[in-house]
Amino acid sequence: MNADYESFLFSGKTHYKGTSNKINQEFEYLIHFIEDEAIYTTKSYSSQFIQHLESISSKKFKTTSDNSNVQNWWCSVNELSKDRILHSKITSTNLAIELDLEKEAKLVCDDFIPVDGHLYKMPGELSGRGHLIYPKDRTRIEKLIRENQTLIEEPIRDRVIDFSTLVLSSDKYLVYENIVDQKFQYKGTRLIEPRIELGAKYFDVIEKTIQHYGKLGASYPYSIDSYAYRRGESVEVAAICEVNPRKTMGYIAYRLKEFFNSEYASMLILPKRTRNVEGAKWLSPQENRFQIVYLSAKTSDELLHLEAEVLKP
């Protein structure tokens, strides 16, 4: 699965070897719906889970403990110095600044003074884990300052909606909604067009971003994260929040939608299992930390209603 590769890139370590660790085991079984090859893992899945997965997929769940010919699935592994640039949030922030899309975000390092009510992003963390708010996260931020870490500083904005563009090739991409909590952590994908008007300017930015990351060596698929936020009486779009040059959970949700031939679909990541309702398929082993449920519906309104039903206590 090698979902741990980004964490490795910014860990200071110098040699990466794919392993079947807890991070990868949280999500590796999802490859079952996308590929036909056996999944490398050292996890022993219960017969009950295997039967469940095979019953909803109508295909055999294949795994192997032989790591002699393991392929990296989550993202490619290349020269580390280049991959660090490719995966760093600093790269996407610099691009937003260069394209004159971002006038308030900046890079800070050394003995900078944190600003109340601002967000400080670490360059190499995923799914909002490296998002720190001052002064709430004062201790962590001040520690990073002492360590001369470069951070991305931006004001906390009144977000209206989070969304991403899934780039499948140089000329094929689609836009979908993200479900993000108040701590900026990713909680799911909703495969409907964002409920906000996106004009030609936004798609021009997407084209330029694809060209830029192509020159850096990004391979498909990958995702460009964006969001809309209120500024006074108007709503503005941050077209490049960050770029994830790898497969993403949004990509997995897209492939699940194809696999199950759904008209509309969501994939939610929850801390525990909730209600069983019609139209919902629980995909993850019950012992996993992250419980993943796939939802399908015939209309976008029906999908939103189904999400609300699943999330009821």
Legacy VTK file of the C-alpha trace (Angstrom):
# vtk DataFile Version 3.0
C-alpha trace
ASCII
DATASET POLYDATA
POINTS 313 float
0.000 0.000 0.000
2.897 2.390 0.905
0.526 5.014 2.342
3.333 5.735 4.820
5.675 7.096 2.131
4.887 10.788 2.693
5.486 10.458 6.432
8.804 8.788 5.648
9.836 11.571 3.243
9.724 14.189 6.001
10.981 11.984 8.840
14.689 12.566 8.227
15.245 8.923 7.301
17.194 8.147 4.151
16.071 4.677 3.033
12.500 3.640 2.312
11.328 0.057 2.271
7.663 -0.774 1.928
6.322 -2.691 4.902
2.982 -4.012 6.065
2.618 -1.681 9.039
-0.430 -0.324 10.883
-0.810 2.708 8.611
-0.897 0.599 5.468
-3.111 -2.071 7.022
-5.751 0.573 7.757
-6.440 0.949 4.036
-4.744 -1.831 2.057
-7.899 -3.984 1.693
-9.463 -1.211 -0.454
-7.086 -2.169 -3.271
-9.253 -5.308 -3.587
-11.932 -3.256 -5.377
-9.477 -1.653 -7.803
-6.831 -4.241 -8.744
-6.784 -7.981 -9.416
-3.310 -8.712 -8.019
-2.794 -10.101 -4.523
-2.272 -7.506 -1.794
0.977 -7.802 0.147
0.235 -7.864 3.880
1.277 -9.523 7.115
-2.166 -8.947 8.612
-4.296 -12.013 9.227
-7.821 -11.113 8.127
-10.672 -12.973 9.779
-12.721 -15.422 7.742
-15.796 -13.379 8.621
-14.306 -10.225 7.092
-13.090 -12.074 3.988
-16.544 -13.535 3.454
-18.091 -10.089 3.864
-15.692 -8.470 1.373
-16.170 -11.243 -1.168
-19.949 -11.121 -0.807
-20.204 -7.398 -1.586
-17.584 -7.506 -4.356
-18.302 -10.907 -5.969
-14.560 -11.525 -6.312
-11.948 -13.433 -4.359
-9.971 -11.461 -1.757
-6.323 -12.261 -2.533
-3.402 -11.519 -0.215
0.222 -12.639 0.008
2.941 -12.496 2.660
5.667 -12.824 0.025
7.379 -9.439 -0.329
9.867 -10.448 -3.040
7.995 -8.624 -5.808
6.049 -5.877 -4.039
4.892 -2.899 -6.114
4.268 0.526 -4.586
0.565 1.247 -5.120
-0.238 4.482 -3.231
2.464 6.508 -4.994
5.688 6.065 -6.919
9.012 6.027 -5.069
11.741 7.946 -6.858
14.771 10.050 -5.923
14.021 11.239 -2.389
15.123 14.863 -2.858
12.793 15.243 -5.852
9.936 13.449 -4.106
10.255 15.758 -1.086
9.779 18.757 -3.370
6.890 17.101 -5.169
5.033 16.158 -1.979
5.789 19.274 0.079
3.006 21.760 0.844
5.662 24.442 0.359
5.682 23.624 -3.361
1.920 24.091 -3.736
1.941 27.242 -1.578
4.708 28.778 -3.674
2.737 27.994 -6.828
-0.370 29.707 -5.407
1.730 32.769 -4.580
3.439 32.787 -8.010
0.053 32.620 -9.782
-1.128 35.565 -7.642
-3.844 33.423 -6.093
-2.653 33.776 -2.525
-1.808 37.161 -1.022
-2.016 36.278 2.679
-0.162 32.972 3.012
3.615 33.008 3.423
6.506 30.808 4.468
7.955 31.476 7.918
11.050 30.071 9.634
13.740 30.820 12.218
12.630 33.279 14.919
9.300 34.398 13.493
6.549 35.598 15.821
3.295 33.596 15.550
0.090 35.559 15.024
-3.122 34.953 16.953
-5.874 33.390 14.876
-3.516 32.094 12.189
-2.974 28.599 10.861
0.514 27.070 10.673
0.954 24.129 8.317
3.802 21.665 8.445
5.144 20.906 4.946
4.861 17.133 5.062
1.851 15.993 7.079
-1.356 14.539 5.634
-5.086 15.039 6.070
-4.815 18.073 8.315
-2.567 16.368 10.887
0.068 19.075 10.453
-2.349 21.999 10.815
-1.657 24.004 13.959
-3.609 27.002 15.258
-2.050 29.782 17.323
-2.390 30.216 20.269
-4.234 26.886 20.807
-1.191 24.912 19.634
1.338 27.373 21.093
3.613 24.696 22.621
3.947 22.703 19.390
4.456 25.791 17.230
7.092 27.244 19.553
8.935 23.907 19.543
8.999 23.956 15.739
10.301 27.531 15.811
13.166 26.466 18.117
13.946 23.653 15.660
14.102 26.204 12.779
11.328 24.392 10.902
9.797 26.126 7.897
6.026 26.484 8.278
3.256 27.876 6.102
1.354 30.710 7.769
-2.117 31.713 6.644
-5.166 33.300 8.281
-7.969 31.046 9.458
-10.781 31.555 6.989
-14.511 30.994 7.234
-14.708 27.990 4.945
-17.921 27.333 3.043
-16.982 24.116 1.270
-13.910 21.968 0.612
-13.432 20.268 -2.737
-10.779 18.635 -4.892
-9.939 18.107 -8.529
-8.964 14.514 -9.246
-6.443 14.547 -12.109
-6.632 11.283 -14.050
-4.509 12.367 -17.034
-3.207 15.537 -18.655
-6.626 16.231 -20.157
-9.056 14.368 -17.902
-10.082 15.482 -14.437
-13.183 15.766 -12.283
-14.179 17.887 -9.305
-15.795 16.513 -6.142
-16.585 17.615 -2.593
-14.507 16.775 0.470
-15.844 16.328 3.977
-13.454 18.044 6.398
-13.875 18.605 10.135
-13.172 21.798 12.093
-9.589 20.648 12.679
-9.082 20.507 8.880
-8.849 16.728 8.939
-10.237 14.772 5.995
-13.338 12.736 6.851
-14.607 11.623 3.483
-15.373 12.219 -0.178
-18.731 13.119 -1.683
-18.757 12.409 -5.410
-20.977 15.244 -6.539
-20.049 18.495 -8.238
-19.235 21.156 -5.623
-22.289 23.135 -4.618
-20.660 26.397 -5.614
-20.164 28.090 -8.951
-16.703 27.535 -10.424
-15.852 29.753 -13.343
-13.311 29.594 -16.145
-10.640 31.155 -13.917
-10.681 28.162 -11.585
-10.222 25.670 -14.403
-7.454 27.809 -15.894
-5.638 27.481 -12.554
-6.169 23.713 -12.629
-4.634 23.520 -16.109
-1.603 25.538 -14.973
-1.223 23.364 -11.873
-1.294 20.188 -13.960
1.387 21.633 -16.239
3.531 22.692 -13.273
3.364 19.335 -11.495
3.927 17.519 -14.771
7.264 19.314 -15.084
8.106 18.248 -11.528
7.497 14.617 -12.458
4.073 13.950 -10.934
2.395 10.779 -12.153
-1.346 10.213 -12.440
-3.670 10.060 -10.643
-3.361 12.847 -8.080
-5.543 15.490 -6.456
-5.542 19.275 -6.182
-7.306 20.448 -3.008
-9.310 23.689 -2.973
-11.892 25.425 -0.825
-14.324 28.332 -0.880
-14.530 30.801 1.995
-16.478 33.884 3.037
-14.777 37.257 2.909
-17.247 39.867 4.080
-20.362 39.559 1.949
-18.645 37.639 -0.843
-17.436 34.067 -1.318
-13.932 33.534 -2.699
-12.111 30.399 -3.851
-8.669 29.251 -2.733
-7.943 27.260 -5.879
-4.673 25.715 -4.662
-4.866 24.756 -1.001
-2.429 21.887 -1.492
-1.561 19.264 -4.080
-1.361 15.553 -3.253
0.760 13.968 -6.021
-0.368 10.408 -5.327
-3.488 8.325 -5.178
-5.900 9.774 -2.643
-8.964 8.620 -0.754
-10.911 10.661 -3.298
-9.442 8.493 -6.045
-10.410 5.338 -4.129
-13.960 6.688 -3.732
-14.059 7.379 -7.483
-12.937 3.826 -8.269
-15.499 2.406 -5.820
-18.204 4.397 -7.606
-17.076 2.789 -10.856
-16.879 -0.670 -9.277
-20.384 -0.533 -7.806
-21.765 1.379 -10.820
-23.333 4.012 -8.568
-24.970 7.190 -9.867
-23.962 9.198 -6.779
-21.634 8.066 -4.009
-19.820 9.020 -0.821
-17.058 7.352 1.165
-16.859 8.330 4.830
-14.068 7.681 7.333
-15.496 7.390 10.833
-13.978 6.709 14.267
-16.510 3.947 14.912
-19.332 2.093 13.213
-22.741 3.712 13.300
-26.128 2.675 11.986
-26.667 0.093 9.263
-28.938 1.621 6.635
-29.963 0.619 3.131
-27.508 1.919 0.565
-24.518 1.772 2.919
-21.696 -0.777 2.692
-19.206 -1.042 5.552
-15.855 -1.886 3.978
-13.308 -1.959 6.795
-12.488 -4.696 9.312
-14.284 -3.935 12.574
-11.001 -3.908 14.528
-9.529 -1.107 12.390
-9.080 2.349 13.849
-10.770 3.927 10.832
-14.184 2.630 9.865
-14.937 3.214 6.196
-18.446 3.154 4.796
-19.435 3.484 1.141
-22.783 5.082 0.314
-24.613 5.003 -3.009
-27.741 6.796 -4.145
-29.683 7.745 -7.280
-29.719 11.510 -6.640
-27.478 13.985 -4.821
-30.300 14.862 -2.392
-30.794 11.176 -1.610
-27.046 10.852 -1.012
-27.004 13.746 1.465
-29.992 12.219 3.277
-28.228 8.847 3.449
-25.114 10.467 4.923
-27.260 12.097 7.613
-28.878 8.744 8.416
-25.516 6.966 8.758
-24.165 9.733 11.000
-27.095 9.686 13.407
-26.083 8.490 16.905
LINES 1 314
313 0 1 2 3 4 5 6 7 8 9 10 11 12 13 14 15 16 17 18 19 20 21 22 23 24 25 26 27 28 29 30 31 32 33 34 35 36 37 38 39 40 41 42 43 44 45 46 47 48 49 50 51 52 53 54 55 56 57 58 59 60 61 62 63 64 65 66 67 68 69 70 71 72 73 74 75 76 77 78 79 80 81 82 83 84 85 86 87 88 89 90 91 92 93 94 95 96 97 98 99 100 101 102 103 104 105 106 107 108 109 110 111 112 113 114 115 116 117 118 119 120 121 122 123 124 125 126 127 128 129 130 131 132 133 134 135 136 137 138 139 140 141 142 143 144 145 146 147 148 149 150 151 152 153 154 155 156 157 158 159 160 161 162 163 164 165 166 167 168 169 170 171 172 173 174 175 176 177 178 179 180 181 182 183 184 185 186 187 188 189 190 191 192 193 194 195 196 197 198 199 200 201 202 203 204 205 206 207 208 209 210 211 212 213 214 215 216 217 218 219 220 221 222 223 224 225 226 227 228 229 230 231 232 233 234 235 236 237 238 239 240 241 242 243 244 245 246 247 248 249 250 251 252 253 254 255 256 257 258 259 260 261 262 263 264 265 266 267 268 269 270 271 272 273 274 275 276 277 278 279 280 281 282 283 284 285 286 287 288 289 290 291 292 293 294 295 296 297 298 299 300 301 302 303 304 305 306 307 308 309 310 311 312
